[in-house]
């Protein structure tokens, strides 16, 4: 009679289910080995920001959800239709993002102009040195 030893079982620290050792995977978020089901529930993206914390972010060229809601309420109080108010809020947010892009584009153009001026100055100096020879 040839009997194999039983597979050792281990308990998941998160859901407390007894599973075989081979079913455990390392989760970077929890920094421990958990079962596959818990791994899928938690996720592995270290840079994921939950929606609750994301609502608090207010940037110079973006609006938080709370700001959008406040702006929408303000427009509705002024007598605007709800759908039109949301459209205005989205338009405002889009324009904020486009102004950021425009600012970055203008900065790039300015940098390119400075580089060209430096190159032209070097060429003029080289031409002047050639003229002296």
C-alpha positions as CSV (number, residue, x, y, z in Angstrom):
1,X,0.0,0.0,0.0
2,X,1.5,3.2,-1.2
3,X,0.0,6.3,0.5
4,X,1.3,9.8,-0.1
5,X,1.4,12.3,2.7
6,X,-1.4,14.8,2.8
7,X,-0.7,18.2,1.4
8,X,-0.1,20.7,4.2
9,X,-2.7,23.4,4.5
10,X,-2.1,26.9,5.7
11,X,-4.6,29.6,6.8
12,X,-4.9,32.8,4.8
13,X,-4.2,35.7,7.2
14,X,-6.9,37.9,5.6
15,X,-9.9,35.6,5.1
16,X,-8.9,32.7,7.4
17,X,-9.6,30.0,4.8
18,X,-7.4,26.9,5.0
19,X,-5.8,26.3,1.6
20,X,-2.8,24.4,0.2
21,X,0.5,26.2,0.3
22,X,0.7,26.3,-3.5
23,X,-2.4,28.6,-3.7
24,X,-0.7,31.5,-1.9
25,X,0.8,34.4,-3.7
26,X,2.8,37.4,-2.4
27,X,0.8,40.7,-2.4
28,X,2.8,43.9,-2.7
29,X,0.1,46.0,-1.1
30,X,-0.3,43.9,2.0
31,X,3.4,42.8,2.0
32,X,2.5,39.2,2.9
33,X,1.4,36.0,1.2
34,X,-2.4,35.7,0.8
35,X,-4.7,33.4,-1.1
36,X,-5.5,34.1,-4.7
37,X,-9.0,35.4,-3.9
38,X,-7.7,38.0,-1.4
39,X,-5.0,38.9,-3.9
40,X,-7.6,39.7,-6.5
41,X,-9.7,41.7,-4.1
42,X,-6.8,43.8,-2.8
43,X,-5.0,44.4,-6.1
44,X,-1.3,44.9,-6.7
45,X,-1.1,48.5,-8.0
46,X,1.1,50.4,-5.5
47,X,0.2,53.7,-7.1
48,X,-3.6,53.2,-7.0
49,X,-5.4,56.0,-5.1
50,X,-8.9,55.2,-3.9
51,X,-11.7,57.4,-4.9
52,X,-12.3,58.7,-1.4
53,X,-8.7,60.1,-1.2
54,X,-8.8,61.2,-4.8
55,X,-11.7,63.5,-4.0
56,X,-9.5,65.5,-1.7
57,X,-6.9,66.4,-4.4
58,X,-7.1,69.9,-5.7
59,X,-4.6,70.9,-8.4
60,X,-3.9,74.1,-10.1
61,X,-5.1,72.8,-13.5
62,X,-7.7,70.3,-12.3
63,X,-10.8,70.3,-10.1
64,X,-11.6,67.8,-7.4
65,X,-15.0,66.1,-7.3
66,X,-16.0,68.3,-4.4
67,X,-15.1,71.5,-6.4
68,X,-17.1,70.2,-9.4
69,X,-20.2,69.5,-7.2
70,X,-19.9,73.0,-5.6
71,X,-19.6,74.7,-9.0
72,X,-22.6,72.6,-10.3
73,X,-24.7,73.6,-7.3
74,X,-23.8,77.3,-7.8
75,X,-24.8,77.2,-11.5
76,X,-28.1,75.5,-10.7
77,X,-28.8,78.2,-8.1
78,X,-28.2,80.8,-10.8
79,X,-31.1,79.2,-12.8
80,X,-29.2,77.0,-15.2
81,X,-30.6,73.5,-16.1
82,X,-28.8,70.6,-14.4
83,X,-27.5,69.1,-17.7
84,X,-26.3,72.4,-18.9
85,X,-24.6,73.1,-15.6
86,X,-22.7,69.8,-15.8
87,X,-21.7,70.6,-19.3
88,X,-20.4,74.0,-18.2
89,X,-18.4,72.3,-15.3
90,X,-16.8,69.8,-17.7
91,X,-16.0,72.6,-20.2
92,X,-14.4,74.6,-17.4
93,X,-12.3,71.6,-16.4
94,X,-11.3,70.9,-19.9
95,X,-10.2,74.5,-20.5
96,X,-8.1,74.4,-17.3
97,X,-6.3,71.3,-18.7
98,X,-5.8,72.9,-22.1
99,X,-4.4,76.1,-20.5
100,X,-1.8,73.8,-18.8
101,X,-0.9,72.3,-22.2
102,X,-0.7,75.7,-23.8
103,X,1.5,76.9,-21.0
104,X,3.9,73.9,-21.5
105,X,3.9,74.4,-25.3
106,X,4.8,78.1,-24.9
107,X,7.6,77.2,-22.5
108,X,8.9,74.7,-25.1
109,X,8.8,77.3,-27.8
110,X,10.7,79.8,-25.6
111,X,13.4,77.2,-24.8
112,X,13.8,76.4,-28.5
113,X,14.2,80.1,-29.3
114,X,16.9,80.4,-26.7
115,X,18.8,77.4,-28.0
116,X,18.6,78.8,-31.6
117,X,20.0,82.1,-30.4
118,X,22.9,80.4,-28.6
119,X,23.6,78.4,-31.8
120,X,23.5,81.5,-34.0
121,X,25.8,83.4,-31.6
122,X,28.4,80.5,-31.7
123,X,28.2,80.4,-35.5
124,X,28.8,84.2,-35.7
125,X,31.8,83.8,-33.4
126,X,33.2,81.0,-35.6
127,X,32.7,83.2,-38.7
128,X,34.4,86.1,-37.0
129,X,37.4,83.9,-36.1
130,X,37.6,82.6,-39.7
131,X,37.5,86.2,-41.0
132,X,40.6,87.0,-38.8
133,X,42.7,84.3,-40.4
